[in-house]
C-alpha cells in the first residue's frame, strides 16, 4: 500500500525565520511556498532525495498547527506516507481499525490528496496518507 515517505511535517512559528537553516545551512533544494487554506497553514517544501521536509506555519489561531505549537513548541508534527490511491489506503486502514481523522481525502499542498490518521491510533505520531498531484 505505501510507496515511500513523501515528507516529514515540521511545525514552525515562522517560515521566514526557519527557511535559512534548511535551504542554506543544510543546503536542501527549496521547492516553494504555498498557502493551504483548508488546513490553515502556509507550507514551504524542501527536497531531500526522494522525500521532502514540509515546514508548516499556521495562518490562523484555529489552525491545528497553532494548537500544536502552543502545546509543544516547534518540532516534528507528522509523517506523510505516499500511496497511489488514497481512498483505497483509507479503506484498508479503516478495515484494520485505525482511527481516521479524514474519512474522505482533502486537498493538500501542490495538488495532492491527503488524509490523516489520529495520533492516538498510531502511537503518538500524526500520520498522513498522501496521493501526489499531477
Ligand atoms: N502529533 C502527535 N500528537 C498530537 C498531534 C501531533 N501532530 N497533534 C495533537 N496531538 C495529540 C495531543 O498531544 C493530544 O494528546 P493528549 O490528549 O494526550 O494531550 C491529542 O492529540 C489531542 O490533541 P489536541 O491538542 O486536543 O488537538 P485536537 O484533538 O483538537 O486535534 C488532531 C488533534 C490531530 C485531531 C488535529 O490536529 C488534526 O486534525 N490534525 C490533522 C490536520 C493537520 O494537522 N493539518 C495541518 C497540516 C496540513 C498539511 O500537512 O498540509
Backbone and ligand atoms as CSV (ligand in chain L), in Angstrom:
chain,resi,resn,atom,element,x,y,z
A,1,UNK,N,N,0.829,-1.213,0.000
A,1,UNK,CA,C,0.000,0.000,0.000
A,1,UNK,C,C,0.870,1.273,0.000
A,2,UNK,N,N,1.889,1.338,0.904
A,2,UNK,CA,C,2.721,2.547,1.000
A,2,UNK,C,C,3.871,2.488,0.014
A,3,UNK,N,N,4.147,3.601,-0.637
A,3,UNK,CA,C,5.230,3.647,-1.625
A,3,UNK,C,C,6.550,4.095,-0.997
A,4,UNK,N,N,6.462,5.183,-0.226
A,4,UNK,CA,C,7.673,5.756,0.397
A,4,UNK,C,C,7.244,6.853,1.358
A,5,UNK,N,N,8.210,7.414,2.083
A,5,UNK,CA,C,7.898,8.610,2.871
A,5,UNK,C,C,7.893,9.786,1.899
A,6,UNK,N,N,6.727,10.441,1.776
A,6,UNK,CA,C,6.627,11.602,0.889
A,6,UNK,C,C,7.282,12.800,1.549
A,7,UNK,N,N,6.912,13.047,2.825
A,7,UNK,CA,C,7.530,14.166,3.544
A,7,UNK,C,C,7.375,14.009,5.057
A,8,UNK,N,N,8.166,14.787,5.760
A,8,UNK,CA,C,8.021,14.917,7.208
A,8,UNK,C,C,7.610,16.360,7.472
A,9,UNK,N,N,6.507,16.527,8.211
A,9,UNK,CA,C,5.998,17.861,8.513
A,9,UNK,C,C,6.630,18.392,9.789
A,10,UNK,N,N,7.103,19.628,9.732
A,10,UNK,CA,C,7.742,20.270,10.886
A,10,UNK,C,C,6.987,21.566,11.187
A,11,UNK,N,N,6.459,21.671,12.404
A,11,UNK,CA,C,5.727,22.878,12.799
A,11,UNK,C,C,6.712,23.976,13.173
A,12,UNK,N,N,6.504,25.177,12.613
A,12,UNK,CA,C,7.390,26.307,12.913
A,12,UNK,C,C,6.556,27.557,13.214
A,13,UNK,N,N,7.136,28.453,13.969
A,13,UNK,CA,C,6.458,29.730,14.247
A,13,UNK,C,C,6.525,30.634,13.031
A,14,UNK,N,N,7.649,30.575,12.309
A,14,UNK,CA,C,7.856,31.496,11.192
A,14,UNK,C,C,8.651,30.796,10.085
A,15,UNK,N,N,8.070,30.734,8.885
A,15,UNK,CA,C,8.803,30.146,7.748
A,15,UNK,C,C,10.035,30.989,7.437
A,16,UNK,N,N,9.847,32.293,7.475
A,16,UNK,CA,C,10.932,33.207,7.121
A,16,UNK,C,C,12.150,32.975,8.009
A,17,UNK,N,N,11.878,32.745,9.301
A,17,UNK,CA,C,12.986,32.559,10.242
A,17,UNK,C,C,13.596,31.159,10.144
A,18,UNK,N,N,12.833,30.190,9.636
A,18,UNK,CA,C,13.295,28.794,9.644
A,18,UNK,C,C,13.939,28.376,8.328
A,19,UNK,N,N,13.454,28.958,7.214
A,19,UNK,CA,C,13.934,28.538,5.890
A,19,UNK,C,C,15.459,28.580,5.737
A,20,UNK,N,N,16.137,29.620,6.223
A,20,UNK,CA,C,17.584,29.672,6.008
A,20,UNK,C,C,18.328,28.440,6.539
A,21,UNK,N,N,17.845,27.853,7.653
A,21,UNK,CA,C,18.526,26.667,8.185
A,21,UNK,C,C,18.445,25.513,7.188
A,22,UNK,N,N,17.231,25.225,6.707
A,22,UNK,CA,C,17.039,24.079,5.809
A,22,UNK,C,C,17.630,24.332,4.420
A,23,UNK,N,N,17.387,25.550,3.870
A,23,UNK,CA,C,17.807,25.853,2.498
A,23,UNK,C,C,19.300,26.181,2.410
A,24,UNK,N,N,19.793,26.975,3.375
A,24,UNK,CA,C,21.168,27.484,3.246
A,24,UNK,C,C,22.162,26.667,4.078
A,25,UNK,N,N,21.840,26.382,5.346
A,25,UNK,CA,C,22.785,25.643,6.191
A,25,UNK,C,C,22.805,24.166,5.804
A,26,UNK,N,N,21.619,23.537,5.668
A,26,UNK,CA,C,21.577,22.123,5.272
A,26,UNK,C,C,21.698,21.966,3.752
A,27,UNK,N,N,21.400,23.024,3.027
A,27,UNK,CA,C,21.589,23.000,1.566
A,27,UNK,C,C,20.524,22.236,0.808
A,28,UNK,N,N,19.313,22.122,1.369
A,28,UNK,CA,C,18.239,21.423,0.658
A,28,UNK,C,C,17.682,22.297,-0.457
A,29,UNK,N,N,17.115,21.625,-1.452
A,29,UNK,CA,C,16.516,22.352,-2.570
A,29,UNK,C,C,15.144,22.894,-2.152
A,30,UNK,N,N,14.994,24.210,-2.225
A,30,UNK,CA,C,13.730,24.859,-1.845
A,30,UNK,C,C,12.768,24.769,-3.020
A,31,UNK,N,N,11.609,24.151,-2.806
A,31,UNK,CA,C,10.659,23.925,-3.907
A,31,UNK,C,C,9.566,24.980,-3.983
A,32,UNK,N,N,9.426,25.790,-2.931
A,32,UNK,CA,C,8.414,26.845,-2.977
A,32,UNK,C,C,7.522,26.851,-1.754
A,33,UNK,N,N,6.727,27.909,-1.672
A,33,UNK,CA,C,5.830,28.110,-0.524
A,33,UNK,C,C,4.408,28.272,-1.049
A,34,UNK,N,N,3.468,27.720,-0.304
A,34,UNK,CA,C,2.070,27.727,-0.747
A,34,UNK,C,C,1.173,27.817,0.487
A,35,UNK,N,N,0.054,28.535,0.360
A,35,UNK,CA,C,-0.940,28.534,1.446
A,35,UNK,C,C,-1.921,27.402,1.178
A,36,UNK,N,N,-2.157,26.549,2.207
A,36,UNK,CA,C,-3.194,25.518,2.105
A,36,UNK,C,C,-4.348,25.997,2.985
A,37,UNK,N,N,-5.310,26.687,2.331
A,37,UNK,CA,C,-6.372,27.370,3.079
A,37,UNK,C,C,-7.173,26.384,3.930
A,38,UNK,N,N,-7.456,25.229,3.368
A,38,UNK,CA,C,-8.253,24.205,4.041
A,38,UNK,C,C,-7.641,23.800,5.393
A,39,UNK,N,N,-6.320,23.797,5.463
A,39,UNK,CA,C,-5.619,23.369,6.678
A,39,UNK,C,C,-5.141,24.557,7.523
A,40,UNK,N,N,-5.406,25.762,7.039
A,40,UNK,CA,C,-4.991,26.986,7.739
A,40,UNK,C,C,-3.484,27.002,8.029
A,41,UNK,N,N,-2.721,26.655,6.984
A,41,UNK,CA,C,-1.260,26.674,7.107
A,41,UNK,C,C,-0.620,27.261,5.856
A,42,UNK,N,N,0.581,27.807,6.064
A,42,UNK,CA,C,1.451,28.188,4.950
A,42,UNK,C,C,2.580,27.168,4.951
A,43,UNK,N,N,2.873,26.603,3.782
A,43,UNK,CA,C,3.735,25.432,3.696
A,43,UNK,C,C,4.939,25.719,2.810
A,44,UNK,N,N,6.138,25.478,3.304
A,44,UNK,CA,C,7.342,25.541,2.469
A,44,UNK,C,C,7.871,24.124,2.299
A,45,UNK,N,N,8.151,23.744,1.048
A,45,UNK,CA,C,8.644,22.389,0.754
A,45,UNK,C,C,10.123,22.433,0.377
A,46,UNK,N,N,10.885,21.465,0.937
A,46,UNK,CA,C,12.299,21.343,0.604
A,46,UNK,C,C,12.583,19.890,0.261
A,47,UNK,N,N,13.330,19.679,-0.827
A,47,UNK,CA,C,13.577,18.309,-1.288
A,47,UNK,C,C,14.826,17.748,-0.629
A,48,UNK,N,N,14.733,16.467,-0.248
A,48,UNK,CA,C,15.897,15.723,0.241
A,48,UNK,C,C,15.794,14.314,-0.320
A,49,UNK,N,N,16.591,14.026,-1.354
A,49,UNK,CA,C,16.478,12.738,-2.052
A,49,UNK,C,C,15.078,12.561,-2.594
A,50,UNK,N,N,14.488,11.394,-2.320
A,50,UNK,CA,C,13.133,11.090,-2.820
A,50,UNK,C,C,12.054,11.708,-1.940
A,51,UNK,N,N,12.458,12.242,-0.781
A,51,UNK,CA,C,11.484,12.736,0.193
A,51,UNK,C,C,11.581,14.245,0.332
A,52,UNK,N,N,10.728,14.791,1.172
A,52,UNK,CA,C,10.716,16.241,1.380
A,52,UNK,C,C,10.559,16.563,2.874
A,53,UNK,N,N,10.955,17.762,3.202
A,53,UNK,CA,C,10.634,18.331,4.509
A,53,UNK,C,C,9.600,19.420,4.248
A,54,UNK,N,N,8.509,19.371,5.032
A,54,UNK,CA,C,7.425,20.339,4.872
A,54,UNK,C,C,7.402,21.222,6.125
A,55,UNK,N,N,7.761,22.481,5.958
A,55,UNK,CA,C,7.697,23.415,7.083
A,55,UNK,C,C,6.296,24.010,7.129
A,56,UNK,N,N,5.685,24.003,8.316
A,56,UNK,CA,C,4.285,24.407,8.470
A,56,UNK,C,C,4.170,25.585,9.416
A,57,UNK,N,N,3.696,26.706,8.879
A,57,UNK,CA,C,3.432,27.885,9.709
A,57,UNK,C,C,1.917,28.105,9.750
A,58,UNK,N,N,1.326,28.262,10.931
A,58,UNK,CA,C,-0.124,28.475,10.982
A,58,UNK,C,C,-0.507,29.827,10.397
A,59,UNK,N,N,-1.674,29.878,9.737
A,59,UNK,CA,C,-2.165,31.156,9.214
A,59,UNK,C,C,-3.305,31.710,10.065
A,60,UNK,N,N,-3.689,30.954,11.106
A,60,UNK,CA,C,-4.783,31.392,11.970
A,60,UNK,C,C,-4.613,30.711,13.334
A,61,UNK,N,N,-5.102,31.364,14.408
A,61,UNK,CA,C,-5.005,30.727,15.736
A,61,UNK,C,C,-5.818,29.435,15.800
A,62,UNK,N,N,-6.758,29.225,14.856
A,62,UNK,CA,C,-7.571,27.990,14.844
A,62,UNK,C,C,-6.884,26.862,14.069
A,63,UNK,N,N,-5.738,27.135,13.492
A,63,UNK,CA,C,-5.036,26.095,12.741
A,63,UNK,C,C,-4.609,24.967,13.674
A,64,UNK,N,N,-4.688,23.701,13.222
A,64,UNK,CA,C,-4.177,22.599,14.053
A,64,UNK,C,C,-2.708,22.792,14.406
A,65,UNK,N,N,-1.977,23.470,13.508
A,65,UNK,CA,C,-0.542,23.687,13.774
A,65,UNK,C,C,-0.346,24.739,14.874
A,66,UNK,N,N,-1.263,25.723,14.949
A,66,UNK,CA,C,-1.173,26.725,16.024
A,66,UNK,C,C,-1.373,26.037,17.375
A,67,UNK,N,N,-2.332,25.119,17.420
A,67,UNK,CA,C,-2.609,24.394,18.664
A,67,UNK,C,C,-1.401,23.528,19.062
A,68,UNK,N,N,-0.802,22.886,18.053
A,68,UNK,CA,C,0.375,22.044,18.301
A,68,UNK,C,C,1.529,22.886,18.846
A,69,UNK,N,N,1.773,24.049,18.234
A,69,UNK,CA,C,2.874,24.919,18.662
A,69,UNK,C,C,2.662,25.413,20.087
A,70,UNK,N,N,1.414,25.739,20.382
A,70,UNK,CA,C,1.080,26.231,21.725
A,70,UNK,C,C,1.402,25.177,22.784
A,71,UNK,N,N,1.097,23.928,22.436
A,71,UNK,CA,C,1.284,22.840,23.411
A,71,UNK,C,C,2.739,22.339,23.469
A,72,UNK,N,N,3.359,22.212,22.283
A,72,UNK,CA,C,4.673,21.545,22.220
A,72,UNK,C,C,5.834,22.437,21.821
A,73,UNK,N,N,5.526,23.609,21.241
A,73,UNK,CA,C,6.596,24.389,20.621
A,73,UNK,C,C,6.931,23.788,19.267
A,74,UNK,N,N,7.900,24.381,18.548
A,74,UNK,CA,C,8.253,23.891,17.216
A,74,UNK,C,C,8.828,22.476,17.273
A,75,UNK,N,N,8.603,21.706,16.194
A,75,UNK,CA,C,9.155,20.347,16.147
A,75,UNK,C,C,8.421,19.486,15.138
A,76,UNK,N,N,8.756,18.197,15.123
A,76,UNK,CA,C,8.153,17.279,14.146
A,76,UNK,C,C,6.664,17.149,14.425
A,77,UNK,N,N,5.868,17.377,13.377
A,77,UNK,CA,C,4.411,17.414,13.521
A,77,UNK,C,C,3.744,16.162,12.952
A,78,UNK,N,N,4.233,15.672,11.802
A,78,UNK,CA,C,3.644,14.463,11.229
A,78,UNK,C,C,4.590,13.803,10.241
A,79,UNK,N,N,4.272,12.528,9.942
A,79,UNK,CA,C,4.973,11.802,8.869
A,79,UNK,C,C,3.942,11.506,7.789
A,80,UNK,N,N,4.303,11.781,6.540
A,80,UNK,CA,C,3.377,11.565,5.424
A,80,UNK,C,C,3.891,10.444,4.528
A,81,UNK,N,N,3.061,9.415,4.367
A,81,UNK,CA,C,3.405,8.285,3.515
A,81,UNK,C,C,2.704,8.434,2.176
A,82,UNK,N,N,3.429,8.143,1.124
A,82,UNK,CA,C,2.858,8.286,-0.224
A,82,UNK,C,C,2.183,6.995,-0.674
A,83,UNK,N,N,1.015,7.141,-1.287
A,83,UNK,CA,C,0.281,5.999,-1.839
A,83,UNK,C,C,-0.177,6.363,-3.254
A,84,UNK,N,N,-0.524,5.338,-4.050
A,84,UNK,CA,C,-1.093,5.594,-5.388
A,84,UNK,C,C,-2.551,6.017,-5.281
A,85,UNK,N,N,-3.250,5.431,-4.276
A,85,UNK,CA,C,-4.698,5.617,-4.198
A,85,UNK,C,C,-5.093,5.868,-2.743
A,86,UNK,N,N,-5.307,7.130,-2.412
A,86,UNK,CA,C,-5.562,7.486,-1.010
A,86,UNK,C,C,-6.890,6.888,-0.514
A,87,UNK,N,N,-7.884,6.812,-1.367
A,87,UNK,CA,C,-9.177,6.257,-0.932
A,87,UNK,C,C,-9.034,4.770,-0.589
A,88,UNK,N,N,-8.286,4.045,-1.412
A,88,UNK,CA,C,-8.067,2.617,-1.143
A,88,UNK,C,C,-7.274,2.446,0.162
A,89,UNK,N,N,-6.285,3.311,0.368
A,89,UNK,CA,C,-5.480,3.233,1.596
A,89,UNK,C,C,-6.348,3.504,2.829
A,90,UNK,N,N,-7.257,4.479,2.716
A,90,UNK,CA,C,-8.148,4.797,3.844
A,90,UNK,C,C,-9.069,3.614,4.148
A,91,UNK,N,N,-9.562,2.970,3.102
A,91,UNK,CA,C,-10.450,1.811,3.297
A,91,UNK,C,C,-9.698,0.700,4.027
A,92,UNK,N,N,-8.435,0.484,3.635
A,92,UNK,CA,C,-7.635,-0.569,4.299
A,92,UNK,C,C,-7.359,-0.204,5.760
A,93,UNK,N,N,-7.008,1.058,6.006
A,93,UNK,CA,C,-6.726,1.494,7.378
A,93,UNK,C,C,-7.973,1.338,8.256
A,94,UNK,N,N,-9.114,1.732,7.702
A,94,UNK,CA,C,-10.368,1.640,8.456
A,94,UNK,C,C,-10.693,0.180,8.772
A,95,UNK,N,N,-10.504,-0.681,7.782
A,95,UNK,CA,C,-10.791,-2.114,7.984
A,95,UNK,C,C,-9.883,-2.700,9.067
A,96,UNK,N,N,-8.681,-2.117,9.218
A,96,UNK,CA,C,-7.724,-2.606,10.229
A,96,UNK,C,C,-7.930,-1.920,11.576
A,97,UNK,N,N,-8.943,-1.069,11.671
A,97,UNK,CA,C,-9.290,-0.477,12.967
A,97,UNK,C,C,-8.611,0.838,13.284
A,98,UNK,N,N,-7.908,1.439,12.303
A,98,UNK,CA,C,-7.264,2.735,12.558
A,98,UNK,C,C,-8.332,3.818,12.726
A,99,UNK,N,N,-8.028,4.800,13.592
A,99,UNK,CA,C,-8.957,5.922,13.809
A,99,UNK,C,C,-8.642,7.017,12.787
A,100,UNK,N,N,-9.536,7.183,11.842
A,100,UNK,CA,C,-9.293,8.161,10.775
A,100,UNK,C,C,-9.776,9.542,11.200
A,101,UNK,N,N,-8.956,10.557,10.946
A,101,UNK,CA,C,-9.412,11.936,11.117
A,101,UNK,C,C,-10.236,12.316,9.883
A,102,UNK,N,N,-9.763,11.885,8.731
A,102,UNK,CA,C,-10.460,12.177,7.465
A,102,UNK,C,C,-10.954,10.876,6.845
A,103,UNK,N,N,-12.264,10.737,6.766
A,103,UNK,CA,C,-12.850,9.562,6.101
A,103,UNK,C,C,-12.783,9.753,4.584
A,104,UNK,N,N,-12.787,11.049,4.197
A,104,UNK,CA,C,-12.734,11.408,2.777
A,104,UNK,C,C,-11.488,12.274,2.591
A,105,UNK,N,N,-10.689,12.026,1.534
A,105,UNK,CA,C,-9.467,12.819,1.344
A,105,UNK,C,C,-9.757,14.308,1.164
A,106,UNK,N,N,-8.793,15.135,1.594
A,106,UNK,CA,C,-8.893,16.590,1.394
A,106,UNK,C,C,-7.807,17.029,0.412
A,107,UNK,N,N,-7.880,18.301,0.024
A,107,UNK,CA,C,-6.854,18.867,-0.850
A,107,UNK,C,C,-5.668,19.313,-0.007
A,108,UNK,N,N,-4.477,18.832,-0.371
A,108,UNK,CA,C,-3.249,19.249,0.308
A,108,UNK,C,C,-2.442,20.183,-0.581
A,109,UNK,N,N,-1.192,20.425,-0.201
A,109,UNK,CA,C,-0.322,21.311,-0.976
A,109,UNK,C,C,0.019,20.663,-2.326
A,110,UNK,N,N,0.279,21.504,-3.315
A,110,UNK,CA,C,0.771,21.058,-4.633
A,110,UNK,C,C,-0.125,20.015,-5.289
A,111,UNK,N,N,-1.444,20.196,-5.152
A,111,UNK,CA,C,-2.381,19.314,-5.857
A,111,UNK,C,C,-2.518,17.917,-5.283
A,112,UNK,N,N,-1.968,17.696,-4.102
A,112,UNK,CA,C,-2.061,16.358,-3.509
A,112,UNK,C,C,-3.449,16.124,-2.903
A,113,UNK,N,N,-3.788,14.842,-2.740
A,113,UNK,CA,C,-4.966,14.439,-1.966
A,113,UNK,C,C,-4.429,13.836,-0.670
A,114,UNK,N,N,-4.928,14.328,0.463
A,114,UNK,CA,C,-4.353,13.896,1.743
A,114,UNK,C,C,-5.447,13.475,2.730
A,115,UNK,N,N,-5.051,12.658,3.690
A,115,UNK,CA,C,-5.950,12.279,4.785
A,115,UNK,C,C,-5.075,11.924,5.989
A,116,UNK,N,N,-5.629,12.177,7.185
A,116,UNK,CA,C,-4.842,11.968,8.406
A,116,UNK,C,C,-5.413,10.837,9.257
A,117,UNK,N,N,-4.499,10.106,9.897
A,117,UNK,CA,C,-4.851,9.095,10.894
A,117,UNK,C,C,-4.543,9.706,12.260
A,118,UNK,N,N,-5.460,9.543,13.213
A,118,UNK,CA,C,-5.301,10.176,14.527
A,118,UNK,C,C,-4.066,9.640,15.261
A,119,UNK,N,N,-3.301,10.553,15.892
A,119,UNK,CA,C,-2.086,10.095,16.600
A,119,UNK,C,C,-2.383,9.104,17.721
A,120,UNK,N,N,-3.610,9.116,18.229
A,120,UNK,CA,C,-3.939,8.166,19.314
A,120,UNK,C,C,-4.046,6.742,18.791
A,121,UNK,N,N,-4.209,6.567,17.486
A,121,UNK,CA,C,-4.239,5.191,16.962
A,121,UNK,C,C,-2.943,4.844,16.245
A,122,UNK,N,N,-1.944,5.734,16.309
A,122,UNK,CA,C,-0.640,5.402,15.706
A,122,UNK,C,C,0.490,5.749,16.676
A,123,UNK,N,N,0.275,5.396,17.928
A,123,UNK,CA,C,1.316,5.526,18.956
A,123,UNK,C,C,1.930,6.912,19.031
A,124,UNK,N,N,1.067,7.950,18.956
A,124,UNK,CA,C,1.549,9.308,19.209
A,124,UNK,C,C,2.138,10.016,18.010
A,125,UNK,N,N,2.080,9.368,16.816
A,125,UNK,CA,C,2.619,10.021,15.618
A,125,UNK,C,C,1.466,10.358,14.682
A,126,UNK,N,N,1.221,11.637,14.460
A,126,UNK,CA,C,0.201,12.023,13.491
A,126,UNK,C,C,0.657,11.520,12.122
A,127,UNK,N,N,-0.207,10.754,11.470
A,127,UNK,CA,C,0.162,10.056,10.228
A,127,UNK,C,C,-0.681,10.575,9.076
A,128,UNK,N,N,-0.001,10.990,8.020
A,128,UNK,CA,C,-0.694,11.482,6.815
A,128,UNK,C,C,-0.515,10.470,5.691
A,129,UNK,N,N,-1.605,10.257,4.967
A,129,UNK,CA,C,-1.562,9.436,3.752
A,129,UNK,C,C,-1.733,10.412,2.593
A,130,UNK,N,N,-0.868,10.302,1.616
A,130,UNK,CA,C,-0.750,11.367,0.623
A,130,UNK,C,C,-0.647,10.789,-0.796
A,131,UNK,N,N,-1.538,11.261,-1.653
A,131,UNK,CA,C,-1.501,10.844,-3.065
A,131,UNK,C,C,-1.013,12.031,-3.880
A,132,UNK,N,N,0.105,11.878,-4.600
A,132,UNK,CA,C,0.674,13.022,-5.310
A,132,UNK,C,C,-0.283,13.619,-6.335
A,133,UNK,N,N,-0.140,14.925,-6.590
A,133,UNK,CA,C,-0.922,15.587,-7.622
A,133,UNK,C,C,-0.273,15.354,-8.982
A,134,UNK,N,N,-0.869,15.902,-10.004
A,134,UNK,CA,C,-0.343,15.673,-11.353
A,134,UNK,C,C,0.422,16.900,-11.836
L,1,LIG,N1,N,1.392,14.637,16.801
L,1,LIG,C1,C,1.188,13.840,17.888
L,1,LIG,N2,N,0.183,14.021,18.781
L,1,LIG,C2,C,-0.642,15.054,18.547
L,1,LIG,C3,C,-0.506,15.925,17.450
L,1,LIG,C4,C,0.575,15.691,16.555
L,1,LIG,N3,N,0.790,16.455,15.492
L,1,LIG,N4,N,-1.487,16.848,17.488
L,1,LIG,C5,C,-2.218,16.586,18.584
L,1,LIG,N5,N,-1.709,15.506,19.219
L,1,LIG,C6,C,-2.208,14.900,20.455
L,1,LIG,C7,C,-2.234,15.929,21.569
L,1,LIG,O1,O,-0.990,15.999,22.231
L,1,LIG,C8,C,-3.337,15.403,22.462
L,1,LIG,O2,O,-2.836,14.354,23.264
L,1,LIG,P1,P,-3.277,14.219,24.827
L,1,LIG,O3,O,-4.773,14.013,24.781
L,1,LIG,O4,O,-2.512,13.010,25.291
L,1,LIG,O5,O,-2.889,15.514,25.471
L,1,LIG,C9,C,-4.344,14.797,21.465
L,1,LIG,O6,O,-3.571,14.516,20.259
L,1,LIG,C10,C,-5.447,15.745,21.138
L,1,LIG,O7,O,-4.858,16.959,20.707
L,1,LIG,P2,P,-5.439,18.403,20.898
L,1,LIG,O8,O,-4.299,19.345,21.103
L,1,LIG,O9,O,-6.561,18.420,21.910
L,1,LIG,O10,O,-5.987,18.736,19.459
L,1,LIG,P3,P,-7.300,18.255,18.726
L,1,LIG,O11,O,-7.848,16.991,19.283
L,1,LIG,O12,O,-8.190,19.419,18.576
L,1,LIG,O13,O,-6.642,17.951,17.277
L,1,LIG,C11,C,-5.758,16.447,15.687
L,1,LIG,C12,C,-5.645,16.982,17.111
L,1,LIG,C13,C,-4.574,15.524,15.423
L,1,LIG,C14,C,-7.097,15.698,15.519
L,1,LIG,C15,C,-5.742,17.697,14.706
L,1,LIG,O14,O,-4.531,18.404,14.889
L,1,LIG,C16,C,-5.892,17.317,13.257
L,1,LIG,O15,O,-7.000,17.109,12.762
L,1,LIG,N6,N,-4.743,17.196,12.535
L,1,LIG,C17,C,-4.794,16.851,11.115
L,1,LIG,C18,C,-4.742,18.077,10.248
L,1,LIG,C19,C,-3.444,18.821,10.385
L,1,LIG,O16,O,-2.634,18.592,11.281
L,1,LIG,N7,N,-3.205,19.764,9.429
L,1,LIG,C20,C,-2.000,20.550,9.395
L,1,LIG,C21,C,-1.017,20.008,8.372
L,1,LIG,C22,C,-1.542,20.244,6.989
L,1,LIG,C23,C,-0.644,19.789,5.854
L,1,LIG,O17,O,0.282,18.992,6.056
L,1,LIG,O18,O,-0.927,20.242,4.718
